[in-house]
Amino acid sequence: MTLKDTCPIELKDSAHLVRLLHVLVAEESKATEQYDQVIEAIDDRFALVAEKLKEIRNDELNHIGILTNQISQLDPEEARAMLEGADEGK
């Protein structure tokens, strides 16, 4: 699902909002991957550009954190599952 598929957005309930937030997380993740690809392709001649792109990529990662936090607040069961997964990954 993409947001284009859901426009105009008619919010039904909190579960629907959580699904939409997941779409946004996926889009932010895709953006970070694209920034990483460009950063990796840049050589030393364009180091300043690479640094700016890294800042933008980090902003995208920050957005993922914000969105994930919102999902956790809206869906406590999903928050518990994410915490369990984080513990298993240690």
C-alpha positions, 0 to 999 in steps of 0.5 A, spaced: 500 500 500 502 507 498 499 513 500 497 514 493 493 508 493 489 511 499 488 518 497 484 521 499 485 519 506 479 517 510 481 516 517 477 510 519 480 509 526 486 508 530 488 501 527 487 505 520 492 510 522 497 505 524 497 502 518 498 509 514 503 510 519 507 504 517 506 506 510 510 512 512 515 508 515 516 504 509 517 510 505 522 513 510 526 507 510 526 507 502 528 514 502 534 512 507 536 507 502 536 511 496 540 516 500 545 511 502 546 509 495 548 516 492 552 517 498 556 510 497 557 513 489 560 519 491 567 520 491 572 525 494 571 530 489 564 531 492 565 530 499 561 536 502 555 533 498 556 527 501 556 530 508 549 534 506 546 527 504 548 524 510 545 529 514 538 528 510 539 521 511 539 522 518 533 526 518 529 520 515 532 516 520 529 520 526 523 521 522 522 513 522 523 513 530 518 519 531 513 515 527 515 508 530 513 512 537 507 514 534 505 507 532 507 504 539 502 510 543 496 508 538 497 500 539 500 498 545 500 491 543 504 492 537 509 496 542 510 490 546 511 486 540 516 491 538 520 491 545 520 483 545 523 483 538 528 488 540 530 484 546 530 477 542 535 481 538 540 483 543 
